[in-house]
């Protein structure tokens, strides 16, 4: 995408083509203008158009250009925040409603994929949260206990069972979440776009929103070559927000995340790597993730940007880490390496904003974009359609507030990941 292999890497190489779209070149009157063609924006457009609303999406680049086309492809339930901590922050009533919504998020994702026949390599085999050492084991035990008391189908694996499920490594255990799975993330975004178009939505790419102005009871969203005249605006551009809604990006601390992919591995090797086809990640502070795609490529990711200064450091770390997990693996040269930006909020929870009359947004997925992005897109659509009221949104409406020391924290993330990867995985 944009002829830059470091933005979408393997996913651009293997996704079905994006549906045909074009820039906005006229003034179009709609019920709802959606800003951003990622998971939330496309899920909102799909539900709105399916309910008979006239909806148009404007996207600054292409479908799935932001985090939707760059992430690991793990479809997880919940957030990074422990369930009890989430409830403590939001209160019992709202917190438990949010947990229930997010617990059901993978089901909603896989239901959409089945309903609209989206070709995105969806595998619902669960995910493995792999514990590193005693502290990691304590973390997954606590997470398991908090989800199990809410009836979630999660279970703890001991070190031996984890080794068998991973096919290697030296983890002290793992949390197996059977609600979860994997998919090809850019293909999923493109499939949502195709489904939305099929139900009557319009999608205009290469059309960045440059300005917004109120026109009586309606809104005018202006791009370089056109405008949307809308009653409602749903802002779903998250960590890639710009123009009139750039503050949604600035309220988050950017955390870079990269992935590398091997060539397809021989069948004799594949039989011993993640034999249950779960996606996996670990409990390290500078975490790593690993999974297989349908063709048998092993995809490894971690925190960091593939810049000229740090790309070689991260690539060398990825190779060492894979050898640590799978000592017998000879992956050969990586066939792709790419990275994107995760938006981190101060409490690691998403934000619901009422930016103006009939202008709403959810942002800040904190590295859990697929499930939460999909369900929050649908939730915002239901709010626009009048199916729910604002009191039914399981997040309180809050103003957009820029975090303190944002630039310093972002620099610390980038430098810290490079340092950790420079010295990491050199032993054992």
N, C-alpha and C positions, 0 to 999 in steps of 0.2 A: 504494500500500500504506500502510495507516494514514492514508489521506487526506492524505498529504504528498507533493506532486509532486517535492520535492527529494531523496527517497530513491531512487526507482527510475525516475522520469522516463519516457523513451521506452520502456524495456523493459516497464514496467507498462502503458503505453498500447497496446502491440502484441503482448504475449504471449498465448497461449491462456489461458483461465481455469485457475486452480489446481484440482487435484482436490479433491473434497469431503473435508474433514477436520473434526475437532471437538476440543475440549479433552479431556484425560484426566479422567474423572469416576468412576473406580473403582480398585480395586487389581487390577492385571493381572499375571499370572505369565508370564514370557517366558524364553527362553534368553539373549537379548542385549538390553540397553537401549542405544540409540544416542542421544547427546545432540547435537542440531543437525541441521536439515534443509537443509544446504548440499550441495555436491558430494560431499565426503568421506562425510558421514553417509548421504546417500541412496545413493551407490554401495556403501557397506558394507551397508546394509539390503537393497539389491537382490540382492547376491551371497549374503548370508546366507539370505534367504528363498528364493532360488532353489535353495539347497542343502538346504532342508528345515528350517532352524532357525526357531524362533518368535522374531520380532524386532519390537520396537516403537521408534519414534522419538518423542522429545519435543522440541518446538521452542518456544522462548519466544514467537515471533511467528508469522509465516507461512512457508510453504515459500519458500526463497530470500531471506529477509529481509536477511541479512547480505551479505557480499561477493559471494555467488553471484548476487544479483539486481541488482548495482550496477556491475559491472566493464565494461571496454571490449568484451569478447567476443572477444579474441584467443586462439586455441588454439595455444599455443607448445610447442615441445619444449625441455627443459632448464630452467635457471634463469638469473637475472641473472649469477650467478657464472660466470666462465670455466671451461670443463671442466678444464683443468689445475690451476687453483686449487682446485676442488672436490676433485680427487684428492689434492692436497697436504694438504688439511685432513682428509679422511677416511681416507687411505691408499689404496694402489692397489687392493686387492681390493674393499673396500667402495665406494670412490669410483667405480670403473668399473661396478660393479653398479648403483649409483644412476644414473649417466649412461645406462646401457642402459635402465633402467626409464623414465626421463624422456624419452629419445629416442623411445620407443614410445608415450608418453602420448597424443599426438594420434590415433594409430591406434586406441587403445583407446576414446577419446572418440567418434570417428566410427563405430567398429564398434557401440558401444552405441546410438548414434542410429539406425543402420540396422536393428539387430536389433529394437529396440523401437518403431520408426517414430515417433521423437520429432520433432514439428514445431517446429524451432528455427532455421530459416534457415541451416542448416549449409552452408558453402562451403569446400571444401578446395582452395584455390588458392595456398596459401603465405602467408608474411608477408614484409614488407620492413623490415629494420632500417636506417634511413637515416642516413648519416654526415654530420655537420656539421663541415666544415673538415678540416684535415690530421690533427688528433688523432682525430677521429671515424673517418676513413678507416683510420688505424692500428689503431684498436680493432676494427673489423669485419674487417680483414685477419687479425688475430691470432685472433679468434673463429672465422673461417672455417677457418683452418689447423688449429686444435685439433679442430674437428668433422670436417673432411675426413679427418684421419688416423685417425678412428674410423669412417670409411665413411659419414658422414651426407650426404644429398643436399642440400647447401647450395652456393651459388655466389655469387661476387662480381660485382656489376654496376658498370661504370664510371659516370662522371657522366652521360654522354649516355643510357646505357641506363636509369639510375635516373630521369632526367627523363621518359623515355618511360613507364616503369612507373608513376610517381607521377602523371604528367600535369601536372607543374609543379615548383615548388621549385628550389632551387639547391644540391642535395646533392652531396657529392664522391664518392658511391658508395652502394651498399646491399648488404646481405647478404640474398639470397633463400633462404628456408628452405622447401623444398617439402613438408616433413613437416607443416606448420602450416596454419592456416586461421582462419575466423571463424564465429561463431554468435550467436544471440540468447541471452544468458546466463540471463535469468530463465526464458525458455521451456525451456531445457535443464534447469534445476533442476526445473521443474514436470513436465517429461517423465520425468525420473528418478523423481520421486515417484509419478507414475501407474504407471510400470513396476514399482516396488517394491510398490505396493498390489496390482497385478494378480497378483503372485507370492505374496501372502499376508502381506506386512508390514503393520503398523499404523503410522499416523502421527498423532500428536496435536499439534495446533497450539495457540497461545495457552496453552501449558503449560510455563512456565519451571521448570527444576529448582531447587528451593529448598534441598534438603538431601539428603544421602546418608548411609546408615548401614549397617554390616555386620550381617547377620542370620545368624549361624552361618557356613555356607560360601557364603552368597548375599549379595546387595546389595539394599537398598531405596532407590530413587530417588523422592523425594517432591516433588510439585508442589502447587499451591494446593488442588486438588480431587481428587487421586488419587495413585497410587503405582505404580511398576513394581518387581516382585519378580524380580530377574534373577541369573543365574549370572555373566554378563559385562557389562561396561560399556565401550562405545566412545565416547570423548569427541571430538566433531568440531565444536566450536563456535568454535574458532580465535580470531580477533581480536575476536569478539563474545561471548566466554565471560563468564559471570556466575555468581553463586551459588557452589556448592561448588567450581567450577573456574575462578573468576575469575583465579587466578594464571596461567592459560594466556594470558589477555589481557594481564596485567601483565608477562609476560616478553618482550613485544614492544613496540617503539616505534611508536605509531600514526602512519601517514602518510596524510593525506587525499588523495583523488583525485576530480576532477570530470569530468563530460562535458556537452557541449552538443550538441544536434541541430538541424539545419536542417529546414525543410519539404522534401518530396520535390523534387529538382531536375529541371528539364526534361530530356528525353531528349537534346536537342542539347548540353546542358552535361555530362550524365553520360558521354557518349561519350569525353570527354577527361579524366575524373577516375578514377584507379585503374582503367584499362581492363581489367586482369586480375583485378580484384576481390580483390586482396590487402589485408589489414590492414597498417597501417604505424605505426612509431614511430621516434623519432630518438635520437641519442646525447647530446643535451644533458644536463647534470646535472639541471636541472629539465626533464625530458623532456616531449614532447608525443606524442600518438597521434592517428591519424585513420583512418577507415574508412567504408564505405557499408553501409547496411542494405538489405534486399531491396527496399524501396520507393524507394530512391534518396535517402534522407536521408544527409547527411554528418555523421558523429559525430566531434567533436573533444574530446580530453581532455588533462588535465595535472594536475600536483600542486596541491592546494589544496582548501579547503572553501568551500562556497557559503553562508557565514554573512552576516548583515546587514553586517558590517564589511568583508568581502572579496569577496562575491559579484559586485558590480559590477566590481571590478578584474579578476576572472578572466573575466567575460563579455566585457569590452572587449578583453582580451588574446586570447581565443579568436577574436574577430572580426578583429583585426589579424593574427594568425598565419595564419588562413585566407586572408586577402588577400595575405599574403606568399607563401604556397605557390601560390595560384591567383589571380593579379592580376586576371583577368577575371571572377571570381566575384562575384555579388551575392546572398548567401545569404538576405537578408531577415531578419526577426526569428527568433530561435531558438524552436522549438516546445517544447523541453524542456531543463531543466538539472537535474542531480542529482549526488550525490556519496556516497562511502562511505569506509571505512577499510581501508587495507592494513596488515597487521602485519609489521614489519621486525625480524628477529633480528640479533644482534650480528655474525654472520658471513654473513648473507644466506642461510643454509641452514635447511631445516625441522628440527623437533625431534621425536624419538620419545620418548615418556614411558611408563614403566610406573608408574602412579600408586599402585597397590595391587594386591593379588592379583586377577587377572582384570580389571583396570582399565587400559586403554591409550588412548593419544592420539597423534596427529600434528598439529602446528600450526606456524605460521610459514611461509606460502607465499611471502611477500615479493613479492607482485604477480604471481605465476604460479599462480593458484588453479584454473583449469579443468582442465588436464591433470594436474598433480601432485595436486590434490585428488581427482580421479577415481581415479587409480591407487593412491594411498595408502589411499583408502577400501576398494578391493578388497583391498589388501595386508593391512589390519587384519582384514578379514573372513576371509581365508585363515589368518591367525594364530589367530583364534578357532576356526575349523573344524578346526584341526590339520593343515592342508595344508602349512604351513611352520612352522618353529620361529623363535624370536626371533633366532637366529644368521643367519637368511635375510633379515631386515629390513636393507636397505642403509643404515640409520642406527643409530648406537650409542644404546642407552637412556641418557638423561641426566636429572638432576634438573631441576625447574623452578626457574630462577634469574632474578630480576628484574634487568634491565640497570641499570647505573649511569647516573645523570643522565637517567632516562627522561623525566621531565616537561620538563626543559630541552631535550632533543633534539626532543621532539614540538613544543614551542613554536617552536624554531628552524626546523623543517620548515615550519610554517604561516606564520611571518613571512617566511622566506626566499622561499617561493613567491609570496607576495603582493608582495614587493619586486621579485622578478625579473619578475613579470607587469606590474607597474606601469610598468616602464621597458622591458620587452622588446618585440621585434618592431616597433619604431617606425621602423626604417630598412630599406630594401631589400625 
